[in-house]
Amino acid sequence: MQITDILGQMGGLRSVARELGIDEAQAARGAEALLPAILGGFKKQAQAPAVGLEGLGGLLGQLGGAGLADEVLAPQPTDLGRGNDVLGQIFGSKDVSRTVAGNAAAQTGLDAGVLKQMLPMLAMLVAGVMARQGGAAAPQAGGPGGGLGDLLGGLLGGGAAAGRGGGLASMLDLDGDGNPLDDILQMAGKALR
């Protein structure tokens, strides 16, 4: 199951659309353009020696865990500051967030300002889903072979049939540096020319 399907089923896309004043189809288009970078950022964190899967689980808990998704789904306005904290952890820079939103705007035709607001909401939803379903509160010590590792692999389209065995993010990691985000941004830049 694709992450956009998961977010749609849980009401995440409907909540994002309602809060941003757009329709659900626009929210889905925006999510499809933004999610590869968000997932790539989480993958980069999981692969970082200083963080790893266990550290990612702890990080998700520190950022708000499953409550992050619940906040976006709630009827009151979302505190985007918490989403920006998540983005700061996975992207490291506001410049990356701006570039991701700008490239998504060019790709979808949606307003860049709307996508800049959508980005932290989607980051919160993904982090919340990962924390809830991946057992972030008690990450498994067995390394990538279960819990958060399986979930992250599944969200990234994991499976041996995906070419190099790492799913969408591995296929997008064209230069093999373990960080598909730079390659996603480079591909988006080429698509705009």
Residue, then its C-alpha position, 0 to 999 in steps of 0.5 A: m500500500q502506498i503512503t498516499d493511500i494510507l494517509g487518505q484512508m486515515g483522513g489525513l488528506r481530507s484534513v490537510a485539504r480542509e485546513l488549507g482551503i483546497d479540495e482533496a484531489q489537490a491535496a492528493r496531488g500535492a502529497e504525491a509530489l512532496l512525499p518522496a522527499i519526506l520519505g527520503g529524508f526519513k530514510k536518510q535519518a535511518q541510514a545515518p550511523a549516528v541515528g539508525l533505526e533505533g535512533l529514528g524511533g527515539l527521534l520520532g518519539q521526541l518529536g511527538g510520536a503518534g500524536l503528530a498525526d493526531e494533531v493534523l487529524a484534529p478539527q483545530p488548526t495544526d501547529l505547523g511549528r511541530g511539523n517544521d521541527v520534523l522537517g528540520q530533523i529530516f532535511g536539516s535546512k529550511d532551504v531544502s524545504r523551500t526547494v522541495a515545495g517549489n519543485a512540487a509547485a512546478q510539478t503540480g501547478l499548485d500554489a507554492g505557498v499552499l505546498k509550503q504549508m502542506l509540507p510540515m503537515l505531511a511530515m507530521l502525518v508520516a512521522g505519526v504513522m511511522a511512530r504508531q505502526g513502527g513501534a517507535a516507543a519501543p524500537q526493536a533492537g534487531g536492526p533493520g529486520g523488523g518494526l520501524g525498519d519494515l515499516l519504513g521499507g514498506l512506506l518507501g515501496g520496499g521489496a526485492a522486486a524493486g531493483r536494488g532491493g530498497g524500494l522507491a528510495s533506493m531506485l531514486d538514490l541514483d548516485g548511491d550515496g544513501n540519500p535519495l533526497d539530493d537525487i529527487l531534487q536534481m530530477a525535479g530540477k531537470a523536469l522544470r527545464 
